Amino acid sequence: MSATPRMRSGFPATPATAPRRQPVQETPTTVGSVSSAGDSTRSPTLPLAPENLTARSVAAEPVIPLTFLDAPQQRLYAVAVYVLLWAWKLYDWLQVVEDGDSSWWLFLKWIFIDFAFLFGLPELRIPWLELSQAVVTSIFTAHLMLNYMLMFNIPLPWQSWLLGLVKILYDRELSISEHSVKASSILNNHSLIMGRQVINILPEGSAVLNPEHMPYCLNPKSKTGAALPIYFNATVPAEIELIRIDLDTNKEETIKIPSRDVNRIAKLIRDQSADANTAGFSWQYPVKKPGVYRLGKVLDEYKLEVQRTAKDTYVVSCPRARIQTAQSPQRCIRDLSDLSLEVFGTPPLKIVYRRTINGKNDGFHFQSLQPDGFTSPLLQATSNAVSGGGQDFSWVRPSKVTVGLNESMTSSGVWEYSVEEVHDAFGNIAKYTEPGSEAEHVVTKSLTQSFAVKERPKVRLQGCDLRNPLKVAKGQPAKLPVTFGLAGDVSDTSHRVTWEFSPIDSLTNSGDHGDNISIGSHSAKNSRDRPLVSAPGLYTLKSVSSGSCEGEVDEPSSCLLLNPLEPHLSIRSEDIPDKCAGNSIGLRVHLDLVGTPPFTVRYQIISDGLLENQAHRVAGLRSQLELVPKRAGRHKYVFKSIDDAVYTGLPLGGEDKVLEQVVKPAASATIANQDRVINACLDSEVQVDVELSGDPPFNLEWETVHDGRRKTERATGIEKSRFKIKTATLTKGGEYILALSSVQDKRGCRTFLQDQLKISVRRQRPRGAFGLVEQKNSIMAVESDTALRLPLRLQGDAPWTISYRNLNESGEVLTKTATSANDYLLVRSRGVYEIVNVQDNQCPGSVDTAASNFHVDWFPRPRISLVETDSITPNHDVFIKKEVCEGDIDGFEVKLQGSPPYHVQYEVKHKSLQGSTSPSQRNFDAALTKAAISMDTTKAGDYTYRFFGLADNLYNSDKDFHPLVVQQRVNARPSATFSKPGQSFKYCMEEQEQEDKIPITLTGVAPFYVEVEIKHQSGSPPETYRIPSINSNSYGMPIPREHLRLGTQQLRLRKVRDARGCQQKYEIGAPSIQIQLFDAPSIYPLESREDFCVGERIAYTLSGTPPFNIAYDFNGHWNAKSQTTNFRRIAEKPGEFTITSISDKASECRAAVELHKTIHPLPRVQISRGKLSHVDIHEGNEVDILFEFWGTPPFEFTYTRSTNAKRTQRSVVLETRHDVSYEHSKVVKASQEGTYEVVAIKDKFCSFSTQQADQRDSR
């Protein structure tokens, strides 16, 4: 039993090996131990967590990552798969060799497997196996050739050598039960000789406490305690005493085992002694107190003291450990773990713990944990140090040792520490996780500690530094441009940021903080939450924290906030006088600004109760603004507010910000038309709009200039501000200039004007007409979907719009837009086309009546019809031609109308008798009005001749063409074929009970007449065998023996005729079969004896043509095959073996035989009922050894006596004896110590020896 109790917990089992780690930065220290003088033990260093290393970039990584399976292992697996495929392929080849046949299926299977493996291997991108396409193709070609030679059983130069090697490695052959067996497994059947008798001469009796020296510990939570084994050998105890030494006081305590327990032990020992196979007796004594236990005194049943050993057994408290819970489970990256492990047990101790970082497990351990100044005999060099040294057992007492884990947490995530095992000095192990146990996932608070390690935040200022200050309006808050960054999980970006602030007037000359510094802070809810500041001065970020993690401040970290001066506006104005009347026509305003440009000055214009808002933008600090109203009256200008780059909407006040003026503007006139060039048609009028300003009424003068002539016109008393000038009818083409001369308003001041525009007048009207085609206004064309192009002749400016109609149709007027003067009108129908109207891009035109019409007409289309005869019968839209036989010559004629030459297209659709349809397209050219069509009779079935295409010199196709259809049935020639063509039929010289008839399949209408030709291999003239009447389509043809000769002859079908009179003769390539006439095969045994043993081979020789089929009876009926003239089977089991018949492949004639053999079983022997029997006797006693036999008497057997086997020594044969038994059992007496076993057995027929079997096994 296991002496160390296993503690259940929820932590994973320790792996066999832990990955090697880098040394730690911190050294764990033991806490609470007293240092000793002159000797100190350094605690082992704590492994450091591996740094996050950047993986090396690889151009083409393997499909299976190297981190999952390294490159040598991937190559090993690839080679292993290749070797297994070759083993499989050789196995298939052996099956082909045994069958003596070829296999297309295996050949195709291995082509596919080799293709998949060879071309798929480079796709895995395994290092050193990235083969090029050319190499893979070459290897695949070689495999293809080998597959062909192997699967088609083509002899290879090394085939015999390979078969011999396979025979050695694959030692299997067919048994009588027709399945492969291993001959060595039949001959090496160790169950034939079973049992072994071991005789021990007992020494003096002894008693031993804890003979295996197992460690024991007591678990405080367990109520069962520990069970100490006491081993009794060759003795029956009558009194037992134990000595316990207390670990705390070193005092001895004598424990006397109660008499009832001793009596029960004695009874069990006596009961066990009755069984000769058992030696010694072990009894478990339960203890519940720790201490040092010894076997004090043991008396046997004769009150004599039994020999005993004085070794001590230490029972201590089971080692245990716990993790001192940390104050907080939160840590920041690069913080120290600051964790302690508390270990309790007998030192020196060893603790195994696991550290899991984001699911990645790493195993570590501390060993030689002991208090300072601790000494133990277990640490001394000699093996008897534990038992020596007097009675001081203070070193056995449990101690508590504290180990500090203080490592830097270099990666973020979840870090978990868990205790897995604790070992004490005696080898007691407390495992807190048993692999596969239900408690594997149970979390114990004292055995695990988890930390959530977070990333540290970073902050910096963006868009603001000492060179780019943050400008803010005085008294207005602004967001300090703090940028917050946090790697990893960003679900919570709340943080707290602090900064130093110095007012603007306390900064040093270098721009740094002065003596007046205040601290500010802001708690942000997320990364977009920024602090608001308004006081001018220098802000410098000092710290940032997110949760419990202090962060880092990156540059730039300082920002200068300034409050620029508010913008200010100064205005100076002066009048703008009129040169004629001397009145003011507007104001010229000078603007002087102070502030941060650019500026926006907003003002209002109030005129006659109307309010208009205006804005003036100034890029610098000075600007000039001219306010010139277009209407007379009182105008008021109020400057309302000013904006600059910092301030917005500052109101403007003061009397100088309001300007007033009474304005009487001078008279003026402008042309309102946006286009300065007006295009006009001949004989048209043009209107021009003029805008007038001033005090009405107005007098307006203008001039019209054309061909050097100037014409002045006047309009007076114009009361409105808008006037329309209308020109006279422009009867001449060319360019006209309309220029405004002067305008005069109510005050009488004349204002001279310079505004003008140009009027371009067409010199003639546009015209349209049809052109001529071959000097005619008509055309004859081929009817098609392609549009005809009727030529147009146009005059004017493009584009033109032509209205036309077809007089022969509905007369609907259509329009077309022409882009060139010689454009075309596209038409698709015949008739008389008339142009109705023409207009160019601007002006209406006229149509030339002499050329306004154009005639379009079509050429007639071709036609086809059938020349009717007596053999053609019309049936609705189809013509039926008289039926003919397959291969007959037939045809018909067609009549053609149109413009020769003709091109005729037709389809010949053949529908076979089985229902399949095969259309084919045909065509021919004809120069005359008649053409002859040859009908297809090469295949039987229904033929349909459908003429679907007719073209002549003018037309390629006719959309209204009505197809011409001719149908004819071609009756099939009768056929006769052998149902199994090319097959060789085998017949015996004497008729068998069941013989195959030669099946013939016939097609056509019954009854049939068939002629068969029989050609003998001997060279005699062929014979004709006639079958006059066959009334079905399937017929089994018997061949009378008088027409056959011994050997091979060929049967060929010569002629077949059906009831419709159609016949078919076979001259070349006629259906044929082979008929072979054979004698029956024979079989002869190689040995004349009839008695065989299991494991022997029964062999026969065969006469005939391989392969042979042998039928025999052996515990049932069996059929076996032999590819050679030898037939051999190994006798796997006993029974009666009788061969009943034989047939070969050439003749398949079965010969009845009666060859009988008897197979006897191998003899069997058992010693001691077939078991391993142990008997302990005293010197001078005897033991009966029972030998039991199975088989046919008499039995001869050989047995040996050898030394009893020990752990470090081999058994040596001391003597060999031979004996005979005429019965099935025999008893032999033995008194000498040793191991008795049978090595050979023989009965009347068979024998078996273990020595021969061992020799065969060694081979």
Summary of the structure (lengths in Angstrom):
residues: 1259
radius of gyration: 61.5
end to end distance: 41.3
largest distance: 172.2
contacts: 3697
relative contact order: 0.07
helix: 11%
strand: 47%
